[in-house]
Amino acid sequence: MNRISKPPEIRKQEILDEAKKQFLKNGYEGTSMTNIAAAIHVTEGLCYKYFKSKQELFQSVIDKYVEEAYEKFVAVVSDKSMSLEERINLNFKIIKNIETPNGINKYFHNEKNEALHLQIIYKIMNRLSEPFQKIIEEEAKKGTIHIDSSKDVAHFIMFGALGVLLCDDKEDKEERIKKYVFKMLGYSG
């Protein structure tokens, strides 16, 4: 087999892409660095050059997923052409329909992977708190909302909504969360 030299960023991405496929197909336990290396025709040592362990590689796959989800949310949250209400409504639609290539969200959100699911949601919510805080500050300056601490309120909203989403089985939880959010913000449209 002839070796093909590729730039490091391309090679690293190939390893990540193949790892994602392997984790989806075989699960964490059924995937090995050897399988990943063989599938992309590189040595196992090359995989370890970029990722110290299978756990680190798996974490990188998770982080990439979180970043993809975050980018979709932050694009909406940052769109100043929409009202706060429109941005919140659209983000709920994104939450319901978020998809990433190769169905990785189905793996991460599978009941068997509950701990992983919680880790991902925590990372997404934590990342979203900062841009949401900026939106709250902008709305407060416009006088459409009335709050004391934008940082506290942003975190409280993100993680409070998460609690309702994860623990409540009632069908109207999305509407109730929105009602709580607008009431907490003193939103006057």
Summary of the structure (lengths in Angstrom):
residues: 189
radius of gyration: 20.2
end to end distance: 65.0
largest distance: 67.2
contacts: 504
relative contact order: 0.09
helix: 75%
strand: 0%
